[in-house]
Amino acid sequence: MSKLIQWQDSTVEVQARLVPRYLWSTASIEVRLDGRCILQTGGQMKFTGTEVATFTHAGSEHTARLLWGAGFLRSFPYSLRIDDAPVSEGRVPVRNWPVGLVVVAVVLAALVLAHHAGRAK
C-alpha cells in the first residue's frame, strides 16, 4: 500500500516498509516520482525527523522535504513539500508491518523463557 498524489502531471508515491536495521524496529519512507525514487529516509532510529533531497524533473531542479512523526507498526504521519509548497499530508501505511509483530512476539517469548528458566533454578 502507498499514497498516490499528482504533482505537475506526474505521479508521486509515498510508501513505507520496515527494514532489518535495529531488529526491524525502524521504517524507511520512500518518495517516488513516476516510479523513480527521489527521496528515502533509510530507516533512521528517530521518532520524528526530516529528510531533504534534490531531484531533476522536466529539466528543472527541485527540492523535496519529507517530515515524519512517530508511528506504530501500521502507519506513520508525514508531510511532503516540493519546492516549499505542500504536496501531501497524512499517514503512510507500512507495507510489511506484520514483520514487526513477529519480532515483538519472538522478543516476548525469549523474555518469558528466560524468566521461567531463572525461576526453575
Number of C-alpha atoms within 10 A of each C-alpha: 13 17 17 15 14 13 13 8 8 12 15 23 21 25 23 26 25 23 18 13 14 11 11 18 18 22 30 16 24 20 24 16 19 14 11 10 14 18 21 18 19 17 20 16 12 12 12 14 14 14 15 16 14 14 14 10 11 7 7 7 10 14 16 19 20 23 16 22 15 12 18 14 19 17 20 21 16 21 17 21 16 17 12 11 11 11 16 20 15 13 19 24 21 22 17 16 18 13 17 21 13 12 14 15 12 12 12 12 12 12 12 12 12 12 11 11 10 9 8 7 5
